[in-house]
Amino acid sequence: MLGQLSNGEMLRSGDSRRTDRAIAVGAAIAANPEASLPNIMSGWNEVRAANATICRRRSDSHSR
């Protein structure tokens, strides 16, 4: 998914909250690409949400 964001492809998760989260996670990683997720995100719940966003299967993000 981050590859999709960096390539400029439109992200269509089907849920505006997931889309907003994906954009926020992508921006946070882009701002500090060498850091780990726990160092980038502010709290355990954000780390878990970022991990779920990154690891979600492509078919899940394009289901209707």
Residue pairs with C-beta under 8 A, 6 or more apart in sequence:
1 11
1 22
1 26
1 53
1 54
1 56
1 58
1 61
2 25
2 26
2 29
2 54
4 11
5 11
5 22
5 23
5 26
6 26
6 30
11 19
11 22
11 23
11 61
12 19
12 61
12 62
13 19
13 22
13 61
14 61
14 62
14 63
14 64
18 53
18 61
21 49
21 50
21 53
22 53
25 41
25 49
25 50
25 53
25 54
28 40
28 41
28 50
29 40
31 40
32 39
32 40
37 47
37 50
37 51
38 47
40 50
41 47
41 49
41 50
